Amino acid sequence: LEVTFAIANLGGRKVIPLFIRDMTEFHQTEKILNEQKAKIISTSKMAELGEMAAGIAHEINNPLAVIRTLTDQIRELLEEKPLSEDLISSMLTDVIGTTDRIAKIIRGLRSFSRDGSDDPFQHVCLKDLVEDALSFCRERFLNHGIELRIKSLGEGLGVDAREVELSQVLVNLLNNARDAVENLSERWVQLEILNKSEFVEIVITDSGHGISEKIREKLFRPFFTTKDIGRGTGLGLSISKGIVEGHRGELFLDDSCPNTRFVIRLPVKHQAKSA
């Protein structure tokens, strides 16, 4: 129940009417809307994962093939006398590095697929965050002949954030950029992290020539998409903007850039919303 007091002056006498409103229906409606939003987000993420499945499988199959080749070679070396310990040690180091690469892909996949909206804010290394996101996007760029340019990963930079949610925003922006340029004659996507003292910027630029003013007005609206039928729900940018704003940050289109550029601007320290 919501109780409201008001003071009124009636004939020189102060009267305090009491208003009582049943908020049960309001809270039930709010709960249903939040549940529906969560389902839509989950469906959107599963659709993205479906599109990325082939690339992810290729990303994992390649290092698995490397491990198999190296272990076969080690087996052959073990049959030789004398053994070259330095060579075997070097090959085992390669195996360990390759398994670490697979682990990074799986870690990025798990981060993207799960719900991180209730995670606590923790200090996140931006370099690790970006590398995890790239670990299962990179192959799709390669398959489409799109150059992925990493200009700066902001060595040593970090923010207070929900890591899973930020990873999801990054993957969405990278996938959007890839889709936007795949039919252009010049195809590249660039990512860089900039240190702006009290905040940092994750900047994703592609070789497109910007977005028209008419589309810019609708860009962050739910369900608006410029993609072909079956290739986009229109939920990505709207949800991504909400996630970034939940981090007290901004997600915006930099229309001063001659190419198409999206910027995630985040405060270094997160300040919780006041009650």
N, C-alpha and C positions, 0 to 999 in steps of 0.2 A: 504494500500500500504506500501511496505517496501522500504525505500530510503537508498542507500549506497554510500558513497563517497570514492574515492581512489586518492592518489597523485602519478603521474607518471612524470618522467623526460624525455622529448622528445627533443633532440637537444639543451640541455641547457635551455629549457623552461619548467616550471612546468605546467603540465596540470592536471586538476581535472575532470576526467570523472564522470558522474552521472549514477548510475544504479537504475532502478525502477522495482520492481517485484510485480506483483499482488498476494497478499497472500489470496485472497478470497477463492479459492478452498482449500488451505491448512487448513484454519480455519474451513471451512464447513466439511471437512473430519475429523478433530479433534473433532468437535462437535458430528458428527455421531458416532465416535468410543466411545466417553464418554457416549453417550446415550445408546449404545449397551452394554457397560460395566455395566452401572447402571441396565439395564434390566436383565442381566445375574446374577448379585449379588442378585437382588430381587427374581428371580426364584429360585436361590440356597437357599435363606433363607426360601422361602415358602415350598420348599421340606423338609428342616430340620423341619419346624413347623409341616408339615404333619406327619413326623415320630414321633414327640414328642407329638402329639395330645392326644393319649391314656393316656400317663403318666401325662400330664397336667390335663386332665379331672379327673383322679384319685386323683391327688394332691388337687384339689378343692373339689371333692365330699367328701373326708374324713373329712375336717374341717366343711363342711356344715352339715354332719351327727352329728358331735360333737355339733354344735350349736343347731340343732333340739332336740337332747337328753337333753341338758342343759335347754333349754327353756321349754320343757315338764316337767322336774323336778321342775323348778321354779313355773310353773303353779300349780302343785300338792301341793307344799309347801305353796302357797298363800291360799289354802283352809284349811290349818291347823291353829290352834290357840294354843298357841301364835306362831308368826312367829319367825324364827331364822334369825335375820338380818345379823349376821356374815356369816352364811352359804350362804344366798342369795347374799350378797356382793361378796363372794369368787367365786360363780358360775358366776356372771355377769363379774367379772374380767377375768374368763376363756373365756367367750363369746367374750369379747373385744380382748383378745389376739389371739383368733382363727380368728376373722375377719381381724385382722392385718396381719395374715399369708396369708389369701386369697389375701389381697391387695398387699402384696409383690410379690406373684406369678403373679398377673395381671400386676404389674409394670415391672417386669422382662420380661414378654411376650411382652408388648408394646415396651419396649426398643429394644428387639431383632428384632421385625418385621418392625420397621420404619427406614427410611433413616436418618442417623445422620451425613452424610458427610459435611453438611453445618453448623453444630452446632459450636458455638464458643468454644474455649478451656476454661475449667473451672477447678477449683481444685476439684478433685474427691477422696473421701474416698475409699481406696481399699477394706476395709472390707465390706462396703455396696455394692460395685460393685460385689464382689465375691458372697456374700450371695444372691443378686438378681439373678445372673446367675445360682446359684445352686438351687434356689427355683423351677425351672421347669426342671432341669436335674436329680435331686436326685431320683425321682420315677423310672426312667428308669434304673438307676443303681441297685436299689433294685429288680426290676422285673427280671433282668438278673443275679441276685445273685452275683453282683460285689460290693466289699467293697469300699466305698468312704472314704478315709482317709484325714482329714483336719489337717495338721500338724501345720500350723501357718497362721493366717489371717492378720498379720502385724498390730496389734493394733496401731492406731494413724498415720499410714502411708498413704500418699496421693500423687497424681501426677496431673499435669496439663494435661487434656485430653478431648477428646470427649467421654463422658460416654457411649453413645449408641454404638459407634463403638468398644470400648474395650469390652463391654459386648458381642458383636457378636463374637469377636475373642475368648474369653474365652469359650463360648458355643461350638464353632466349635472344639476347642482343646479337651474339655472334651468329646464331642460326639465321636471324632476320637479315643480317648483313650479307651472309652467304647467298641467301635466296635472292636478295636484291641485285646482286652483281653477276649471277651465274649466266645470264644471257647477254652481258655486255662484252664488247671487244677487249676492253681493259678490265681485268678482274683481280682485285686485291682487297684485303681487309687488314687494317692496321690497329693494333692495340698498344696503348701506353698508359702508364700510371704517373701522375704528376703530383709533386709535393707542393701544397699551397699553405703551408704552416699549420693553421688550425683545422684545415680539412684537406682531403686528398681527392683527386679526380681520376676515375677510370674512364679513359676516352677510347671509343671504338669508332673508327672512321673507315668508310668504304669508298670504292672508286666511282660510286654513283654521283650524279650531279645535283644533289640536294632534293628537297621535297617541296612540291608546289604549295603555295599559301592555302589553297582550298583544302588540300589533304592535311596540312599541318593543324588546321582548326579541329580536325576530327581524330587526330593521330592517337591520342590517349583515351579515347572513348571506348567503353566496353563493346565488344563484338564488331568493331570497325576493323576491316582488313583490306589491304590492296592485293592480297595474294589470290591466285586462282582458286576456284571451287575445289574443296577437298585438301587444300594445302595450308589452311590457316583458320583458326577459330576467331581471331581478332581479340583474344583474351590476353595475349602475351604482354603487350606494352601497358595495358591498363593495370594488370596484376603487378607487373614489375614496378610501375610507378608507385603503387600502393605500398609495396615492400620497402622501397627506398625511402619513402616518406615516413614509414614506420621506424626507420633508422635515423630520423631527423635529418634526412638528406634530400637531395633533389635528383630527378632524372629528367633531362630535357634534351631537345634537339638544338644543336648549335647552328643556327641559320646564318651565322657570319662566315662559316666555312664553305668554300666552293664545292667541296664534296659533301657526302652525307655523313654527319657526325652526331653521335649520341654521347652524352656525358653523364656519368654517375658521380655526383658530388656528395661526399660523406664527411661528417665531422670526425675528427680523430677520437674524441671522447664522446660516448653516447650519454645523453641526458634524458632520463626517463620522463615521460609526461607526468605533469602534476595532477593530483587527484581532483 
